[in-house]
């Protein structure tokens, strides 16, 4: 375990250096960009070691894996101040479960999902399973491809109105993944414009979650306040420590 901790520590230092350098190049303060560690397919023991190294924000993209890992981490590090993020596509029938472990859902892409999450959050608060509203980001589709999920850019405003209409959800901003066929700089430039437009009517939506292992520099250049990094921190999928 000491070897794995050293491996993660070195990777974390390298990722933070990349973030610092990208911020310097963009004329921004490194404190403006939050690092979220995407732990999907990796064991709770790795999540625990990341907590030991000072990580607070952890993310999963599959609800079933996340609920088990969050429970395991509570056993391993009961006092760790962890904020779990749901970053993958979410089915409405998983809303009841996800609001019990997630501090933030970054993948709200439809009014029906927002409604399901609001209802589940209200029920969880009433049952004493949550202490307050669920933070959410709107998942934006930069290229409008429905197969990849996300809300088209020109419909973000209407979706934001639906989210803020409820008292159970707290709109923090937007999230997106750069399409593989598009240059990241172009993709994140479009996203930055959409985010600025959204803030005109929803000034509270200040979070811009964009950038992963291969494109975090381009995302930071275009205003990302949250980068979601998995491979650069934990290694290639399927090669995790047992």
C-alpha positions as CSV (number, residue, x, y, z in Angstrom):
1,X,0.0,0.0,0.0
2,X,2.9,2.3,0.7
3,X,4.0,1.9,-2.9
4,X,0.6,2.7,-4.2
5,X,0.4,5.8,-2.0
6,X,3.7,7.0,-3.4
7,X,2.5,6.3,-6.9
8,X,-0.7,8.4,-6.3
9,X,1.2,11.1,-4.6
10,X,3.6,11.5,-7.6
11,X,0.7,11.5,-10.0
12,X,-1.2,14.1,-8.0
13,X,1.8,16.4,-7.8
14,X,2.2,16.1,-11.6
15,X,-1.5,16.9,-12.3
16,X,-1.4,19.9,-9.9
17,X,1.7,21.2,-11.7
18,X,-0.1,20.9,-15.0
19,X,-3.0,22.9,-13.6
20,X,-0.7,25.5,-12.1
21,X,1.1,25.9,-15.4
22,X,-2.1,26.1,-17.4
23,X,-3.4,28.8,-15.0
24,X,-0.2,30.7,-15.3
25,X,-0.3,30.6,-19.1
26,X,-4.0,31.8,-19.0
27,X,-3.3,34.6,-16.5
28,X,-5.4,32.9,-13.8
29,X,-4.9,31.9,-10.2
30,X,-4.5,28.1,-9.6
31,X,-7.0,28.5,-6.7
32,X,-9.7,29.2,-9.4
33,X,-9.6,25.6,-10.6
34,X,-10.8,22.6,-8.5
35,X,-9.5,19.1,-9.1
36,X,-12.0,16.3,-9.0
37,X,-10.5,12.8,-9.0
38,X,-12.5,10.3,-11.1
39,X,-12.1,7.0,-9.4
40,X,-14.3,4.8,-11.7
41,X,-13.2,1.2,-11.9
42,X,-10.6,1.7,-9.1
43,X,-11.0,0.4,-5.6
44,X,-12.2,2.2,-2.5
45,X,-8.6,1.7,-1.1
46,X,-7.3,4.1,-3.8
47,X,-10.0,6.6,-3.0
48,X,-8.9,6.4,0.7
49,X,-5.3,7.0,-0.2
50,X,-6.3,10.1,-2.3
51,X,-8.2,11.3,0.8
52,X,-5.0,10.8,2.8
53,X,-3.2,13.0,0.2
54,X,-5.7,15.8,0.7
55,X,-8.2,15.1,-2.0
56,X,-11.7,16.1,-1.1
57,X,-13.6,15.9,-4.4
58,X,-14.1,12.4,-5.9
59,X,-16.3,11.3,-8.8
60,X,-17.9,8.3,-10.3
61,X,-19.8,7.8,-13.5
62,X,-21.9,4.6,-12.7
63,X,-24.4,4.8,-9.9
64,X,-24.2,1.2,-8.9
65,X,-20.4,1.3,-8.5
66,X,-20.5,4.6,-6.8
67,X,-23.0,3.7,-4.1
68,X,-20.9,0.7,-3.0
69,X,-17.6,2.6,-3.2
70,X,-19.0,5.5,-1.1
71,X,-20.1,3.0,1.5
72,X,-16.7,1.3,1.5
73,X,-14.9,4.7,1.8
74,X,-17.0,5.6,4.8
75,X,-15.7,2.5,6.5
76,X,-12.1,3.1,5.5
77,X,-12.0,6.8,6.2
78,X,-15.1,7.7,8.4
79,X,-13.8,11.2,9.1
80,X,-12.7,12.2,5.6
81,X,-14.5,15.4,4.3
82,X,-15.3,13.8,1.0
83,X,-17.6,15.3,-1.6
84,X,-18.8,12.7,-4.1
85,X,-19.8,13.9,-7.6
86,X,-21.9,12.0,-10.1
87,X,-20.4,12.7,-13.6
88,X,-21.9,10.1,-15.8
89,X,-25.3,9.8,-17.5
90,X,-28.0,9.1,-15.0
91,X,-31.3,7.4,-15.4
92,X,-34.3,8.8,-13.6
93,X,-34.9,5.6,-11.7
94,X,-31.5,6.0,-10.0
95,X,-32.3,9.4,-8.6
96,X,-33.5,8.0,-5.3
97,X,-30.2,6.3,-4.7
98,X,-27.8,8.9,-6.0
99,X,-29.1,11.7,-3.8
100,X,-28.1,9.6,-0.8
101,X,-24.4,9.6,-1.5
102,X,-23.7,12.5,-4.0
103,X,-23.0,16.0,-3.0
104,X,-23.3,17.1,-6.6
105,X,-24.7,15.7,-9.8
106,X,-22.8,17.1,-12.8
107,X,-24.9,15.4,-15.5
108,X,-28.4,16.9,-15.4
109,X,-29.4,17.0,-19.0
110,X,-33.2,17.1,-19.1
111,X,-36.2,18.5,-17.2
112,X,-37.5,15.1,-16.4
113,X,-34.2,14.1,-14.7
114,X,-34.2,17.4,-12.8
115,X,-37.7,16.7,-11.6
116,X,-36.8,13.2,-10.5
117,X,-33.7,14.5,-8.6
118,X,-35.7,17.3,-7.0
119,X,-38.4,14.8,-5.8
120,X,-35.8,12.3,-4.5
121,X,-33.9,15.1,-2.7
122,X,-37.0,16.3,-1.0
123,X,-37.8,12.8,0.2
124,X,-34.2,12.2,1.4
125,X,-34.2,15.5,3.4
126,X,-37.6,14.5,4.9
127,X,-36.2,11.1,5.9
128,X,-33.0,12.6,7.4
129,X,-30.8,11.1,4.7
130,X,-29.7,14.5,3.4
131,X,-29.2,17.8,5.2
132,X,-30.1,20.1,2.3
133,X,-30.4,20.7,-1.4
134,X,-28.5,18.8,-4.1
135,X,-25.9,20.8,-6.0
136,X,-26.2,20.2,-9.8
137,X,-24.5,21.1,-13.0
138,X,-26.2,21.1,-16.4
139,X,-24.5,18.7,-18.8
140,X,-24.1,20.6,-22.1
141,X,-23.8,18.9,-25.5
142,X,-21.3,20.9,-27.4
143,X,-22.0,19.3,-30.7
144,X,-25.7,18.5,-30.2
145,X,-25.2,14.8,-30.6
146,X,-28.0,13.1,-28.6
147,X,-26.2,9.8,-28.5
148,X,-23.6,11.2,-26.2
149,X,-26.0,12.8,-23.8
150,X,-26.2,16.4,-22.7
151,X,-28.5,19.3,-23.3
152,X,-28.0,21.3,-26.6
153,X,-26.4,24.6,-26.0
154,X,-29.4,26.6,-27.1
155,X,-31.6,24.8,-24.6
156,X,-29.5,25.3,-21.5
157,X,-31.5,28.4,-20.4
158,X,-34.8,26.6,-20.4
159,X,-33.3,23.7,-18.5
160,X,-31.7,26.1,-15.9
161,X,-35.2,27.6,-15.4
162,X,-36.6,24.2,-14.6
163,X,-33.8,23.4,-12.1
164,X,-34.1,26.7,-10.3
165,X,-37.9,26.4,-10.1
166,X,-37.5,23.8,-7.5
167,X,-36.2,24.4,-4.0
168,X,-34.5,21.0,-3.8
169,X,-31.8,21.6,-6.4
170,X,-29.1,24.3,-6.4
171,X,-27.8,25.3,-9.8
172,X,-24.0,25.7,-9.7
173,X,-23.1,25.8,-13.4
174,X,-22.5,23.6,-16.4
175,X,-20.4,20.6,-17.4
176,X,-19.3,19.2,-20.7
177,X,-17.0,16.7,-22.4
178,X,-15.2,17.8,-25.6
179,X,-16.4,15.8,-28.6
180,X,-13.6,13.5,-29.9
181,X,-14.0,14.8,-33.4
182,X,-13.6,18.4,-32.4
183,X,-10.5,20.4,-31.5
184,X,-10.6,20.9,-27.7
185,X,-9.9,24.6,-28.0
186,X,-12.9,25.1,-30.3
187,X,-15.1,22.9,-28.1
188,X,-14.3,24.7,-24.9
189,X,-14.5,28.1,-26.7
190,X,-18.1,27.3,-27.6
191,X,-18.8,26.1,-24.1
192,X,-17.4,29.3,-22.5
193,X,-19.7,31.3,-24.7
194,X,-22.7,29.2,-23.6
195,X,-21.7,29.5,-19.9
196,X,-21.4,33.3,-20.2
197,X,-24.9,33.4,-21.7
198,X,-26.3,31.2,-19.0
199,X,-24.9,33.5,-16.3
200,X,-26.8,36.5,-17.7
201,X,-30.0,35.0,-16.4
202,X,-28.6,32.7,-13.7
203,X,-25.6,34.5,-12.2
204,X,-25.2,31.8,-9.5
205,X,-24.2,29.3,-12.3
206,X,-20.5,30.1,-11.9
207,X,-19.1,26.6,-12.1
208,X,-17.6,25.4,-15.5
209,X,-16.7,21.8,-15.2
210,X,-14.6,21.0,-18.3
211,X,-11.3,19.3,-19.0
212,X,-9.9,15.8,-18.4
213,X,-6.6,14.1,-18.5
214,X,-5.9,14.8,-22.2
215,X,-7.4,18.3,-22.6
216,X,-7.4,20.0,-19.2
217,X,-5.0,22.8,-20.4
218,X,-7.4,23.8,-23.2
219,X,-10.3,23.8,-20.8
220,X,-8.5,26.0,-18.3
221,X,-7.6,28.4,-21.0
222,X,-11.3,28.8,-21.7
223,X,-12.3,29.3,-18.2
224,X,-12.8,25.9,-16.6
225,X,-13.2,26.0,-12.8
226,X,-13.3,22.3,-12.4
227,X,-11.2,19.6,-14.1
228,X,-12.2,15.9,-13.8
229,X,-9.1,13.7,-13.9
230,X,-8.9,9.9,-13.8
231,X,-6.2,8.3,-15.9
232,X,-3.4,10.9,-15.1
233,X,-4.0,10.3,-11.4
234,X,-4.9,6.6,-11.1
235,X,-3.5,5.0,-14.2
236,X,-5.1,3.4,-17.2
237,X,-8.5,1.7,-16.6
238,X,-8.2,-2.0,-15.9
239,X,-4.7,-1.6,-14.5
240,X,-5.7,-0.6,-11.0
241,X,-4.1,-2.1,-7.9
242,X,-6.1,-4.9,-6.5
